[in-house]
C-alpha cells in the first residue's frame, strides 16, 4: 500500500493555510497554521495549561484535512522559535506490488513476469 512522504522546506509557504510541519529535522509531524507571517500551533480549546490561545476555525479547502477538526473548538498559539519550523509538500511513495502492477498494466513488463525471466536468471545466476 502506498504512503505519503514529504519534501521538507524551511522557506515560508506561499499562502496562509494549514500545513504538515516538523521542527528542524525531527521525524515527528504536526499540523500547524501559517497566517502569512507566523506559524501557530493548533490545539483543542480549553485543554492546555499554557493558555487558551486565539479561537481558530479550520479554513475551507485547506491543504490538510483532519476528521476531528469540526467536532471540537480549536485555538491557535504562537510559536516562539519560528526559524525551526519546516513545512512539507506531500508526494506518494508506492510499494513494490503497486509498481509491478503499474509496469504490467503499462506494457513494460509481460503479464507472466514471474516466469518470463526464469530461464535467463538461471543461466546468469546459476553459472556464477
URRAUR-V771916 format. One record per residue. N is the residue number from 1. RES is the residue in one letter. NEAR is the number of other C-alpha atoms within 10 Angstrom. D_FIRST is the distance of its C-alpha to the first C-alpha in whole Angstrom. Layout:
((N,RES,NEAR,D_FIRST) (N,RES,NEAR,D_FIRST))
This chain:
((1,X,8,0) (2,X,12,4) (3,X,10,7) (4,X,10,10) (5,X,12,13) (6,X,14,17) (7,X,10,20) (8,X,17,23) (9,X,14,26) (10,X,15,29) (11,X,10,31) (12,X,16,32) (13,X,17,29) (14,X,8,31) (15,X,10,31) (16,X,16,32) (17,X,18,28) (18,X,22,26) (19,X,22,24) (20,X,18,21) (21,X,24,23) (22,X,21,24) (23,X,17,27) (24,X,14,28) (25,X,10,26) (26,X,9,24) (27,X,9,21) (28,X,9,21) (29,X,14,20) (30,X,13,23) (31,X,17,23) (32,X,23,27) (33,X,22,29) (34,X,18,31) (35,X,13,34) (36,X,12,35) (37,X,10,37) (38,X,14,36) (39,X,25,32) (40,X,20,32) (41,X,15,31) (42,X,21,30) (43,X,21,31) (44,X,16,32) (45,X,17,35) (46,X,13,38) (47,X,10,35) (48,X,10,36) (49,X,6,40) (50,X,8,39) (51,X,11,41) (52,X,16,40) (53,X,19,39) (54,X,15,39) (55,X,14,37) (56,X,16,34) (57,X,12,33) (58,X,18,29) (59,X,13,30) (60,X,8,29) (61,X,9,26) (62,X,12,25) (63,X,12,22) (64,X,13,20) (65,X,14,20) (66,X,9,20) (67,X,6,21) (68,X,8,24) (69,X,12,26) (70,X,10,28) (71,X,7,29) (72,X,10,31) (73,X,15,34) (74,X,20,32) (75,X,20,34) (76,X,20,34) (77,X,19,36) (78,X,14,37) (79,X,14,35) (80,X,10,38) (81,X,9,36) (82,X,13,35) (83,X,14,35) (84,X,12,32) (85,X,19,29) (86,X,23,27) (87,X,25,24) (88,X,17,21) (89,X,15,20) (90,X,14,16) (91,X,11,14) (92,X,10,10) (93,X,14,9) (94,X,13,7) (95,X,11,6) (96,X,11,9) (97,X,11,8) (98,X,13,7) (99,X,13,10) (100,X,16,12) (101,X,13,12) (102,X,13,13) (103,X,15,16) (104,X,15,17) (105,X,12,17) (106,X,10,19) (107,X,10,21) (108,X,10,21) (109,X,15,20) (110,X,14,22) (111,X,14,21) (112,X,9,22) (113,X,12,20) (114,X,9,20) (115,X,9,24) (116,X,12,25) (117,X,11,25) (118,X,10,27) (119,X,10,30) (120,X,10,30) (121,X,11,28) (122,X,11,31) (123,X,10,33) (124,X,9,32) (125,X,9,31) (126,X,8,33) (127,X,7,36) (128,X,6,35))
